[in-house]
Structures are given as structure tokens and as C-alpha cells.
């Protein structure tokens, strides 16, 4: 567990106004945000709202998605233990957001929270649409620190990200095209990124541009954007586990313009989001289980009439028999092929359990003596976590497994 390093002067404030969020410490911030475990941040308020809706649906969290506070500068959403927030464009904007969201969580008593930036970027030597998970951010001089002038003095802060978080996201990605590497962050979309399509007459030409992009690749840079260096430095100073997960929407070896179709842009953006959602299903399965149990009409002792569950056997479907008992699913690793028509025939033996696979949208309670048929969507290749979502006694946390969809 990392201990956050927060400004000691905050304790002297009678009231702290989180101006750009429209919140302050007279509110019950601990009640509002005390369970937050992950902050997912992205530039656009539209993306922040959409990601909140995706996590609510994928992880069976509170489905009501409403902005919290004011939205003139940033848009803040909370679904279960996840915050989704916009940070605007550029390093000054994301720094303002980071200061205020970190103070908010400090006041809420959350100091083991992870920060993940989700966005788009220019790719360097990677296939269009590849997702880059940042191990380290570099400035415009390809140096691993962020520079800022404070009281007339230059300060430098290292910009390494948390490698354990990087590795966990990479492991969770499944078949999504992902690489890890360095991210270069600059203060401009055009000339500072070596583009020739800005409004001003550039000081370089095609030859210099090509040499520069080649140098970036040789230095380990795999994408370019405008926020990650400031984020990495902030989180390094504060002791916050963090990284950035950004899809590439242009390959800079071949051009400057973002020429993807709207459908491709949507696909690539969702890839970055899906990497994080897959990680969250590994990180939060039992938090999600508690949320499910809290809103479920069933309990450990309840029984569920079989007629309330679908019993239709699909024609030409492969039927896989599964038992649900204290405290295991058997088998607990289920292998299927992509595109295969599959149904699970789940029979309750002892205890009422929730057969839950968030990544596939499955959440079915199974009582003793009951058999239910579950249709399995098989389009999303990869390993999808299975767990029990209804507290069922001492072995509850051991009830886990996977549905693995292979090519």
C-alpha cells in the first residue's frame, strides 16, 4: 500500500473550496466518495460520461449516471468505487483537476486509490489502433522529468509510472492489441509534436521530421500526447499508483493527419476503455459482489423458483454442465471458442450463489435444487473472471474461476 504525500497545510483550512468541481469540505465528502478505489480520467466530458455508463453496465454497479458538482470545467461521475472524470486538454488543465480530485479523496479518507488516464494519442512505430500503456513519460527534450517554475525557481520531478499497475493492465488486456513503452508529452498538438500541418511556417521539413520520429522510436517512445508527463510527475510526488492507457489514432511514421473514420475512432477509443474495464473486473470482483448483494432480493437462505429462470435449450448449442455448491463452481475454468453457440446448464447443489461474469454481462442467482440455462456471448476473446456475487459464508471469496474464449 502506497502512502499518499499530501500538503500538511490543508489541515489548517477551516473550509477548502474545490472550486472547479463546485464542491467543498462543508459537504460530507467521506459519505459521497469514501469507497473510491480507482479514478479514471480522460480529456473529454463526453468520454467521461460514456465511460461511467460502461463501467456501470459492465460491473453491475449503480446504473444512475449523473454529474456531481458543477461542469463548466470538469465533469465528475461516480459509479460504485470508480470515479470517471474529464480533465480537459493539456498539462495545465489536467494539473488543476489532479490537485482538486486528490484533495477531495484525501478529505474522503481514500488514500489507496489508483489513477488511470484513458485517451487517444499519436502512435510511433505501432500499428494504428494499438493501445499504449505508459511505463514512463518524457518531456519534449526526451527527458524523464517534468519541469515547472515555482516562485521563480525551476523544479524537476521524475515521471516514472507504477510498473505493477502497468503489468496488471497488460495482463488484463486479453486479445486487445497492446504494447507498453514511453509516452512523450508536449504543450502543443502541432509543431512540438513534429507536425508539418500547423498554421505557422515550420522551422523544419520532411527530412528533419522523419529523423525526429525515428529518434523517438529508438528512444523507446511509442506514443505522443499532451497530458501524461504532468500526470506522472504529480502522482510521483503524491505517491499515487498511476499510468496512462491511450489508443493510437495516427501512425506518425506515415503522416500527421488523423484520417480515421468516425467508426474507427470510436473502435480505437473503446479499446483503451476496454483494457481498463477488463482490469477493473480483476481488481474489484468482490467489491462488485457486495454491491450486487446489497441490491439483490435474494439472500443466502433464499430459494428462487425455477420458473423465474430461462430454461430454453438453444438448437445446435453446445451445452456445458456446471454445478454451484459451497464453495465452488465445477468446473471453474470453462473453455469455449470464439463465435461458438454455448449454453451453461448450471445446477445448484448447496447454498444460493450468484453466477457472475461481469465481462460477459452474466449475473444469475442459482438456488439449491435449481437448474438454469445461461447463454454465453462468445465474441470477446480472452479470459473473463467468474465469481459468486451473493455472500454465502466462509468460503465465499474462494468461489471464482474464468470463462476463456479462444480464437
N, C-alpha and C positions, 0 to 999 in steps of 0.2 A: 504494500500500500504506500503510495507516494503522499507525503505531507505537503500540502499547499503552503506557499510562502506569500502571505497576504499582508498588505500595508498595515502596520501597527497603529497608524494614526486614525484608522477608521473607528476604533473603539472610543475615540474622543468626540465623535459626531453625535449630537442629540438626534438628528434626523439626516439620513442620507437620501438624496433625491437621485434616482436613476433616470435622469432627465429624458433621454432619448427613447426609453421604454414606457414612460408615463407611470412609473412605479416608484415607491419609496418605502422606507423602513417603518412607517406607521402601519403598513399593511402586514397581515400575517403571512410573511413570505415562507416561513417554515411549513405552514399548512398548505400553501399553494405549490411549493416546489421542493419540499423536504425529501421526496423519494427519487429525485432525478439521478440517473446513473450515466447518461450519455447526452451530450449536446452535439447535434448535427447542424452544421451551419453551411449556408450557400448564399450566393450573391443575390439571387432574385427572390422577391417576396412570393411570387407565383410558385416557384420551385419549393420554397419553404412550406407553403400550404399544401402543395401536392404531396410532398414527402411525408408530412404529418398524416395525410389521409392514407398513404401507402402503408405506413407503419401501423396505423390503427387497424387497417384491414388485415395485413399480413400477420400481425402478432396478437390479434383478437383483443386489442385494447379499446379504451373508450372511443367510440366512433364519432362523438361530437367534436368537431374541429373548429374552434373559434379563436380568433386572435386575442391575445392577452395584452392589455395596456393600449397605448396609442401606436399608430402605424405610419406616422409621417416619415420616419427614418428607417426603422426596422420593423419587421413583422415577426412576432413571437408566438409559437404554438407549443402545446404540451399534450402528448398522448402517453398515458401511463408514466413510466420512468424516463421518457425520451423527450427532450426539447428539440424542436425544429425551428431555426431562426435564420432570418436573412441578415446579411452583413454589408450589402451594397457592393460598390466596385472600387477596388484599390486598397492599398495598405492603410492610409489614414482612416478610412471608413471601418475596416474590419477591426482596427485597434480600439476605436471608440466602443464598438459592440463588445469586444472581448473584455474591456475594463468593466463595463456595466453588467454583463452576464456573469462574470466571475464574482463581482461584489454581491450580486443577487444570490448566487449559490452559496457564497460564504455566509450570508445572513440566514439562509435557509438551512444551514448545517450540512451542506453537501460538499465534502472536500475529498471525495474519491471518485470524482466524475471524469469521464473521458471526453475529449473534444475531437470531432472528426469534421473536416471541411470536405464538402462534396461539390464538385463543379466540373467545368469544361476547360480545356487548355489546348495549346498548340503542341503537337507531337514532334519529337526529334528522333528519327530513326526507328519509329514504331508504326505498325500498321494502323491505318485510320480506324477509329473506334475503339482502340485499345485503352484500357483503364490503367492509369499510372498511380501506384501507391507510393507516396513520398517518404524516402528514408532521411532526406536532408534537403534543406533549401539553400540556394546560393543567391547572392545578390548580382547586380549587373556586371560586376567585375569577377564573377565566378568564385567569390569568397564565401566561406560557410559562416557568415555572421550578418547581423542586421545592424545598420548604423543609424543613430538618431542623435540630434543635438539637444541636450538638456541643460538649461541655464548657461548656454554658451559653450558647453563642453561636449565633445564628441564621445558617445558611448557605443561600444560594440557588444553585442550579445550573440552567443552561439545559436545556430539554427538547426541542430540535430533533432530528429523526432524520436519517439519511443519505439525501439526496434521490436519489442514484444508485441505491441499493438500492430505494427506493420506486418509481422509474421502471422498474427492471428487473422487479420483481414485477408491476407494472401491465401491462407489455408481454407478460409471460408468461401472463397470465390467460386469454387467448382469449375464449370466449363467456361465461365466468362473470361474473355481474353484480358489478362492482367500481367503487368510487369511491375517490378519495384525499381526505384532509381532516384536520381536527384531532380529537383524542380528548381528552375531559375525563375525568380520573381523580380519584376521591374515595375517602374512607375508609369508605364505607357503601353498602349496597345500597338503602336506603330514603330517609330524609329528605334526605341530602346529594345524592341524585340527583333531588330534587324529587318524590318519590313520595308519594301520599296513602294508601297501603295498608299502612303500617307499624303496629306495635303501639301506639305512643305518639300522643297527641293532637298533631297537627301545628300549627305556628305560621303556616300559610298555608292558602289554599283553592284552589279550581279556577281562579279568575281569576288569582291570582298564579302558579300553576303554569303556566298557558298562556302568560302573558307571559314567564316564565323560559325555557321551552322555545323560544319564538320568538326570544328574545335569544341563546340558544345557537346556533341555526341561523344567525342573522345574523352571529355571531362566527366562523363557519366550522366549528363543531363538527358532526361527522357521527355520532359515537357516544360512549357513556358506559360506563366500566368502572372497575376498581379497582386496576390494576397499572401501566399504561403510563407514567404520569408518573415513577414511581420508576425504572423500567427505562430510560427515555430519559435521565434525569439520570445514572444510573450509567454508561451507555455513553458519554455525552458526556464525563464525567470520565476514563474509562479509554481513550478514543479507539477505541471499538469501533463498527464499522458495524452499525446495527440499525434495526429498525422493528417494528411490530405489525400483524398481519393478523387481523381479527376480524369474524366474521359477525354480523349483527344479528338478534335473535330477538324483538324487540318494537319497534314504532314509537311513540316517546314522544309524538308529536303526538296519538295516538289512545288512549293508555291506559298503565297502569302494569304490568299483569299480563302474564306470559309465558304466552300461551294457545296456543302452537303444539302440534300433536300430536307424539307421540314420533317419528313418521316425518319430520315437518317439521324438528324439532330436529336429527335425525340428518343430514338433507339439508343444512341450512344449515351445520352444523358441518363436514361433509365439503367444502363449497365452500371454506371458508377453508383447509382442509388441502390441497385440490387446487390452489389458487393457488400454494402453496409447493412442492408436488411438481412442478408444471409449471416453476417457476423452477429447481428443482434439476436438472431434465433439461437446462436450458440451461447451468447453472453447472458441472455435474460430468460431462459426457458422456465425457471422456477418462479421468477417474478411474474411472468405471464400466467403461469399456472395459478398463482394466488389471485390474480385479477380475474381469471376465469371462474375460479371457485366462488369468489365474492359475489359475482352476478349470476351464478348458476342456481336454478331452483332445486337442484339435486344435492344430496349430501352423502356422506359415507354410508349411511344406513338406508338410503332410499332405494326404491326399485323403479324401473322405467318400463311401462307397458310396451311389449314388443310391437304392438300395432302402431306405436308412435314413430317407429323407425322404418326406413325404406328396406324392403325385403326383396325387391325385384332383381332377378339374376339376368344380366345382360347377355344377349345372344353372342356367341363366339368370344366371350370374355374369358380370360384366364382367372380362375378362382384360387386365391391363396387363403388357406385356413390359418387363423391366428387365435390363440387363447389369451384371455385377460384375467389375471389372478393376482393374489397377494404374493409377492410384489414383483411381478414381471409380466412382460408381453413375450409370447413364444410363438414363432421366432421373433427376436428383437431386431434383426437385420433382414430386411426384405429387399431382394434384388429384382428389378424389372428392367425392361428395355424401353428406350425412347419410342413413343408412338404406339406402344402395346396397349391393348384394351385390358385393363386389370380391375378386378374387384377383390376386396378383402372381406372374408367371412369371419367376423370377429365374434367369438363366443365368450361370455362372462362365466367364470368358474367361481371365483370368490372375491368379495368386495366390489364396490362400484368404482369404476375408474374412467377417466377421460382419455380417450384415444385421440391424441392431438399432434398434428404435424403442421405447424404454422406456415412453413414454406410452400405447402401444397393446399392450404386452405381447409384442412381437415380438423374437425373438432366434434367428436361424437362420444357421448356418455354410454357406457356399457355396464349393465347390472348383472348380477349372478343369474344364471339360467336363461339369459337373453342372447340371441344371435342377431347381429346387424350386418347389413351389406354396405360396404363403403366403396364408392367409385374413386379410383386413384388417377388424377391427371398425370400424364407421363411425358409432358413436353419439355420440362425443365431439367436438363441433365445435371446430375450432381448428387451429393449426399444431403438428405433433408432430415433434420432432427425429429425424433419421435419421443414424446414423454407423456406422463399422466398429468392431467390438468385438474384433477379433483383430489384434494388431500385425503389420504387413505391409510394413514398410520405410519409406523416407524420406518418402513421400507419405501416410503413414497418417492424419495429422491433417487432411488435405485431403478425406478421404472422408466427406463429410457432406451432408445435404440435409434435406428435410422431406416428410412426408405431410400435406397440408392437407385437412381435412374441412370442407366448406361446407354451409350450410343449403340 
